[in-house]
């Protein structure tokens, strides 16, 4: 529904496990001590990502990759049965190496899929590596953040290793408090390190919860909500957007930049997304290709927000051509 008022308030499903006293999940200024909050967040995040010990499933992509590697070896033997022995040896060597690579990728994806902790750590390393290298996309990232005017009390969903912090290095950014809602607690240390490396002095609070589970204790207390490359991987984009709406005061802004689904079937990017989707779901923290314009318009294009959004082709590396379709924009709460 486009009417956000019809979406019921989201409360953390583990409210019964709150310690006595003021709830540390209340991000607007809880009376709980930092260490108390940190312990609770880690506990919550770990519990929410624990995998059922009796559950076992092999991802279809792993089966396809291993099956293809086996078929390649048997096919090579059949096709070269009557060939010269040197031809057979060369084709076998090439086929074996390709099959070994396919099997290795399939096994790697399987291991990640059944080991949540390893998957979370791998995703952190992947994001940190990308952040250190930088990207031509940073021009769009920093451009929309500067256009949205990040000031006052700020909440960011899915901040990762602090990729956006580079946009405020050597600037006089006026941030009263920066609250990060990030379920992967392995990012906390990386965030603090990135903030220090960029010379940023605003207070940073880390909330180790999913964007759908965070409880905004008092509605309308934040000036800015930041969403960059996060809506693709959450369980419910609409609930995250609803929580962003609740967090904002009138005149507050949601600043977003997200990759999107290629809607033109049959194009090169469309085919690449079909191939990359099952791999990205495992390696990319559950990331999916969504029609992001429709998702965002469905919840922010109403009489509560003034929405400005632009579709653009992001300057991505060749290995990530599938992620070229992007949207970016600012939604101002009326």
SVG drawing of the C-alpha trace seen along z (x, -y; Angstrom):
<svg xmlns="http://www.w3.org/2000/svg" viewBox="-4 -23 54 66">
<polyline fill="none" stroke="black" stroke-width="0.4" points="0.0,0.0 1.2,-3.5 -0.3,-4.8 2.4,-4.3 -0.1,-5.0 -1.6,-1.6 1.6,0.3 1.6,1.2 4.5,0.0 7.4,2.4 8.6,3.7 11.5,5.9 10.4,9.6 12.7,10.1 11.3,7.4 10.8,10.0 14.5,10.4 15.2,6.8 17.2,6.3 15.6,4.3 15.6,0.5 15.5,-1.8 15.6,0.2 18.9,0.0 17.2,0.4 15.7,-3.1 18.2,-4.9 17.1,-8.5 19.1,-8.7 18.8,-5.7 19.9,-5.9 21.6,-2.5 25.4,-2.4 27.3,-2.0 28.8,1.4 25.3,2.6 23.9,1.6 26.9,3.2 26.4,6.5 22.7,6.5 23.1,5.7 25.6,8.5 23.4,10.9 20.4,10.0 22.2,10.1 23.8,13.5 20.4,14.9 18.7,13.6 21.3,15.2 21.6,18.6 20.9,21.4 18.8,24.4 21.3,27.2 18.9,29.8 18.3,27.8 20.4,28.8 19.9,27.6 22.2,27.5 21.8,24.3 20.7,25.0 23.6,22.9 26.1,25.3 24.3,28.3 24.3,26.7 28.0,25.8 29.2,29.2 26.9,31.0 28.2,28.8 31.8,29.7 31.1,33.4 29.2,33.2 32.1,31.3 34.6,34.0 32.4,36.8 31.5,34.8 35.2,34.2 36.0,37.9 33.2,38.7 34.0,35.9 37.7,36.7 37.6,40.5 38.9,40.8 41.2,37.8 45.0,37.8 46.4,38.6 47.9,35.1 44.6,33.5 43.0,35.7 45.5,34.7 45.2,31.0 41.4,31.0 41.4,33.1 43.7,30.7 41.6,27.6 38.4,29.4 39.8,30.6 40.9,27.1 37.6,25.6 35.7,28.3 37.9,27.9 37.2,24.1 33.4,24.7 33.4,27.3 35.4,25.1 33.0,22.2 30.0,24.5 31.6,25.9 32.5,22.5 28.9,21.2 27.6,24.3 29.9,23.7 28.8,20.1 25.2,21.0 25.3,23.3 27.6,21.3 26.0,17.9 29.1,16.7 31.5,17.4 29.0,15.7 28.8,12.6 32.6,12.4 33.1,13.0 30.6,10.2 32.5,7.8 35.8,8.6 34.2,8.1 32.8,4.7 35.9,3.5 38.0,4.4 35.6,2.6 35.6,-0.5 39.4,-0.6 39.7,-0.4 37.2,-3.1 34.9,-3.3 33.7,-5.7 30.3,-5.2 31.6,-7.4 30.9,-10.5 27.2,-9.6 27.2,-8.5 28.8,-11.7 26.8,-13.8 23.4,-12.6 24.6,-12.8 25.7,-16.4 22.5,-17.2 20.5,-15.8 22.4,-17.9 23.3,-15.4 23.1,-17.4 21.7,-17.1 20.6,-13.8 21.3,-11.1 20.2,-7.4 21.8,-5.1 20.4,-1.7 23.0,0.9 26.1,-1.3 28.5,1.6 32.1,0.5 31.2,-3.2 31.5,-3.5 29.6,-6.9 32.1,-8.4 34.6,-9.1 32.1,-11.7 32.6,-13.9 36.4,-13.8 37.9,-17.3 34.4,-18.8 32.7,-20.7 29.8,-18.3 27.4,-19.3 26.1,-16.1 24.8,-16.0 24.6,-12.2 25.0,-9.4 23.1,-6.2 23.9,-3.1 21.4,-0.3 23.4,2.7 22.6,6.4 26.2,7.6 28.1,6.8 31.4,7.5 31.0,4.2 31.1,2.2 34.9,2.2 35.3,1.3 32.9,-1.6 34.8,-3.1 38.1,-2.7 36.7,-4.3 35.3,-7.2 38.6,-7.8 40.5,-7.5 38.3,-10.1 38.8,-12.5 35.1,-12.6 34.3,-13.7 30.5,-13.2 29.3,-10.6 28.6,-7.3 26.1,-4.8 26.0,-1.2 22.7,0.7 23.1,4.4 19.6,5.0 17.9,5.5 16.2,2.5 12.9,4.2 13.4,4.9 14.6,1.6 12.2,-0.1 12.1,-3.9 11.2,-4.9 10.0,-8.4 8.7,-9.1 10.0,-12.1 13.4,-12.7 15.8,-12.4 16.7,-15.0 18.1,-12.6 17.9,-8.9 20.5,-7.4 19.8,-4.3 22.6,-3.3 22.7,0.2 20.7,1.7 17.1,2.2 18.1,5.0 19.2,7.2 16.6,6.6 13.7,9.0 11.1,6.3 12.0,3.0 8.5,1.6 9.0,2.1 12.4,0.5 11.0,-2.5 8.2,-2.7 10.7,-2.8 12.6,-5.5 9.4,-7.5 8.8,-7.1 12.3,-8.2 12.0,-11.5 10.7,-14.8 8.7,-17.0 11.1,-18.4 13.4,-15.5 15.0,-13.7 15.5,-10.2 18.6,-10.1 18.9,-6.9 20.9,-5.2 20.2,-1.6 20.9,0.8 17.9,2.0 16.5,4.7 17.0,4.5 13.4,4.4 14.3,4.7 14.2,8.5 16.7,9.9 19.4,7.3 22.9,8.2 22.4,6.8 19.2,8.7 20.9,12.0 23.8,11.2 21.4,10.5 19.8,13.9 23.2,15.6 24.4,13.4 21.2,13.6 21.7,16.9 25.4,16.2 24.7,12.7 22.0,14.0 24.7,16.0 27.8,13.8 26.0,10.5 24.2,10.9 20.9,11.9 20.9,9.2 18.2,9.4 17.4,7.6 14.2,5.6 12.4,3.0 13.7,0.4 11.8,-2.6 8.5,-0.8 9.5,0.2 10.4,-3.3 7.6,-5.0 5.1,-2.6 6.0,-3.8 7.3,-7.3 5.3,-8.7 2.3,-10.0 1.0,-13.1 3.5,-12.5 6.7,-13.0 8.0,-15.1 10.0,-12.6 12.8,-13.3 14.3,-10.2 16.6,-9.6 17.4,-6.4 20.9,-6.1 23.5,-3.6 26.2,-3.4 29.9,-3.3 30.5,0.3 33.6,2.5 33.1,5.0 32.8,7.9 29.8,6.1 28.0,5.0 24.9,6.6 24.6,3.9 24.6,0.9 20.9,0.0 20.6,-2.3 18.2,-4.9 19.1,-7.7 17.2,-10.6 15.9,-12.5 12.4,-12.2 11.5,-15.1 8.8,-14.5 6.0,-17.1"/>
</svg>
